[in-house]
């Protein structure tokens, strides 16, 4: 039995893994998702949150060595956790996520890959310490291929995103820590070409593909779970 810890991306919370968790558990695995500081039901004021807070929340949630799964900005979070405590982690899985090289931040990657749709979806707060998604971006950018009603489910659960975690440089991961990537080939937030480029020197067996947009946990939870289960079987 493998322990999975699922880590959400910008503005989301543990709730986005609703459809994936029962599939992993049905396969005999221990699967959990957490709300990062300032997200979901966590009461931390989002304008105070840093990448270190994210990292520490992930590490505090680990009860034994686990596979960390990070979606979108969650790739930055699991990279920070993997760099800090590689012996507590069996593998990292990036799902349509930022996979930074040392010194890169999510902001650097957004600019480098010219993520125009994603950048246009941000609405910064007056103090620029948090951001939200524009209402008109939800379905076309994030949930365009998801079941009917997905945006209605997500809308009241989305929370302001702390700015700081996306601006902080990534630490180096040890080479011994296994990494996998799930490229979402119809992604409108992080372009598929960017996902391909971030993994250009990864072993082919560790790069997986799903024909979905940016939210495969809603669009294809069964196929995403199958990939995660297959990764667990290779460790």
C-alpha positions in Angstrom: 0.0 0.0 0.0 1.3 3.4 -1.0 0.6 6.7 0.7 -0.4 9.5 -1.6 -0.6 13.1 -0.5 -2.4 15.3 -3.1 -1.5 19.0 -3.2 -3.7 21.5 -4.9 -2.6 24.5 -7.1 -3.5 28.1 -7.1 -6.8 29.2 -5.5 -8.0 25.6 -5.1 -8.1 23.4 -2.0 -8.2 19.7 -1.1 -11.8 19.7 -2.5 -10.5 19.6 -6.1 -9.3 16.0 -5.5 -12.8 14.9 -4.6 -13.1 12.4 -7.5 -9.6 11.0 -7.4 -9.3 10.1 -3.7 -11.9 7.3 -3.7 -10.4 5.7 -6.7 -6.9 5.5 -5.1 -8.4 4.2 -1.9 -10.4 1.6 -3.8 -7.1 0.3 -5.3 -5.8 -0.2 -1.8 -3.8 2.9 -1.3 -3.8 5.5 1.5 -4.7 8.7 -0.2 -5.2 12.1 1.4 -5.4 15.7 0.2 -4.7 18.8 2.3 -5.7 22.5 2.3 -2.5 24.5 2.1 -2.2 27.6 4.3 -4.8 30.2 3.4 -6.7 27.8 1.1 -9.9 25.8 1.5 -10.9 25.7 5.1 -7.5 26.7 6.4 -7.8 30.0 8.4 -4.4 31.4 7.7 -4.6 35.0 6.2 -3.5 34.4 2.6 -1.6 37.7 2.3 0.9 36.3 5.0 1.6 33.0 3.3 5.0 32.1 1.9 6.4 29.1 0.0 8.0 27.9 3.3 4.6 27.8 4.8 3.4 25.6 2.0 6.5 23.3 2.3 6.1 23.0 6.0 2.4 22.2 5.7 3.1 19.3 3.3 5.9 17.9 5.5 3.7 18.2 8.6 1.0 16.1 6.8 3.3 13.2 6.1 2.9 10.3 8.5 5.3 8.0 6.5 7.2 8.2 3.2 4.7 9.1 0.5 4.2 10.0 -3.1 3.5 13.7 -3.4 1.2 14.7 -6.2 1.2 18.4 -7.1 -1.2 20.2 -9.5 -0.3 23.4 -11.3 1.4 25.7 -8.6 1.4 22.6 -6.5 4.5 21.6 -8.5 6.4 24.4 -6.9 5.1 23.3 -3.5 6.1 19.6 -3.9 9.5 20.7 -5.2 10.1 22.7 -2.0 9.1 19.7 0.1 11.2 17.3 -1.9 14.3 19.5 -1.7 13.9 19.9 2.1 13.1 16.3 3.1 13.8 13.8 0.2 14.1 10.9 2.6 10.4 11.3 3.5 9.2 11.2 0.0 9.0 8.2 -2.4 8.3 10.2 -5.6 7.1 13.5 -6.9 4.3 13.6 -9.5 3.7 16.9 -11.3 0.2 17.1 -12.8 -0.1 19.9 -15.4 2.3 21.6 -13.0 5.3 23.9 -12.8 8.4 21.8 -12.6 11.0 24.4 -11.8 14.7 24.1 -12.3 16.8 25.4 -9.4 16.4 29.2 -9.0 13.2 29.4 -11.0 9.9 30.6 -9.6 6.4 30.1 -11.0 6.4 33.8 -12.0 9.6 33.2 -14.0 8.0 30.2 -15.7 4.8 32.0 -16.5 6.8 34.8 -18.2 9.2 32.4 -20.0 6.4 30.4 -21.5 4.1 33.4 -22.2 1.1 31.9 -20.6 -1.2 34.5 -21.9 -4.5 32.9 -21.0 -3.3 32.2 -17.5 -2.0 35.7 -16.9 -5.2 37.2 -18.3 -7.2 35.2 -15.8 -5.5 36.7 -12.7 -7.0 39.6 -10.8 -4.5 41.1 -8.4 -5.6 42.6 -5.1 -4.9 46.3 -4.4 -1.9 45.4 -2.3 -0.7 42.7 -4.8 -0.4 40.2 -2.0 -3.2 37.9 -3.3 -5.0 37.2 -6.6 -8.2 35.6 -7.7 -9.5 34.2 -11.0 -11.7 36.3 -13.2 -15.2 34.9 -13.4 -15.1 34.9 -17.2 -12.0 32.7 -17.1 -13.3 29.8 -15.1 -14.9 27.6 -17.7 -12.8 28.5 -20.8 -9.4 28.3 -19.1 -9.7 25.9 -16.3 -12.8 23.7 -16.7 -13.7 23.7 -20.4 -13.7 19.9 -20.7 -15.0 19.0 -17.3 -18.5 17.7 -16.6 -21.4 20.2 -16.6 -21.7 22.0 -13.2 -17.9 21.8 -12.4 -17.5 25.6 -12.5 -20.5 25.9 -10.2 -19.0 23.5 -7.8 -15.6 25.2 -7.8 -16.8 28.8 -7.8 -17.8 29.1 -4.1 -14.8 27.1 -3.0 -12.0 29.1 -4.7 -10.0 31.3 -2.4 -7.6 34.2 -2.9 -4.2 32.9 -3.9 -1.1 34.2 -1.9 1.3 35.9 -4.3 4.6 35.1 -2.4 4.8 31.3 -3.1 4.8 31.9 -6.8 7.6 34.4 -6.7 10.1 32.5 -4.6 13.0 30.6 -6.3 13.0 26.8 -6.3 15.7 24.8 -4.5 17.4 21.9 -6.2 16.0 18.4 -6.0 18.3 15.5 -5.3 18.9 13.3 -8.4 17.9 10.2 -6.4 14.3 11.4 -5.9 12.0 9.9 -8.6 10.0 12.4 -10.6 7.0 11.8 -12.9 5.0 14.3 -14.9 1.4 14.1 -16.3 1.2 16.3 -19.3 -2.4 17.5 -20.1 -2.4 17.8 -23.8 -5.4 20.2 -24.0 -4.4 22.5 -21.2 -5.3 26.2 -21.7 -3.6 27.4 -18.5 -0.1 25.9 -18.7 0.5 25.3 -22.4 1.2 21.7 -23.4 4.3 22.9 -25.2 5.6 24.3 -21.9 4.9 21.0 -20.1 6.8 19.2 -22.9 9.7 21.6 -22.6 9.9 21.3 -18.8 10.2 17.6 -19.1 12.4 17.5 -22.2 15.3 15.7 -20.5 13.2 13.4 -18.2 13.2 9.6 -18.9 10.3 8.9 -21.3 8.9 6.3 -18.9 8.4 9.1 -16.3 6.4 11.3 -18.6 2.7 10.5 -19.0 0.0 12.1 -21.1 -3.7 12.8 -20.6 -6.0 14.3 -23.3 -7.5 16.8 -20.9 -7.4 20.4 -20.0 -5.9 21.9 -16.8 -8.2 20.1 -14.4 -7.9 16.4 -15.0 -9.1 15.6 -11.5 -12.5 16.6 -12.7 -12.3 15.9 -16.5 -10.8 12.4 -16.2 -10.4 11.3 -12.6 -10.4 7.6 -13.5 -7.5 8.0 -16.0 -5.5 10.2 -13.7 -6.0 7.7 -10.9 -4.8 4.9 -13.2 -1.6 6.8 -13.9 -1.0 7.4 -10.2 -1.6 3.8 -9.4 0.8 2.7 -12.1 3.4 5.0 -10.7 3.0 3.5 -7.3 3.6 0.1 -8.8 7.0 1.1 -10.2 8.5 2.5 -7.0 
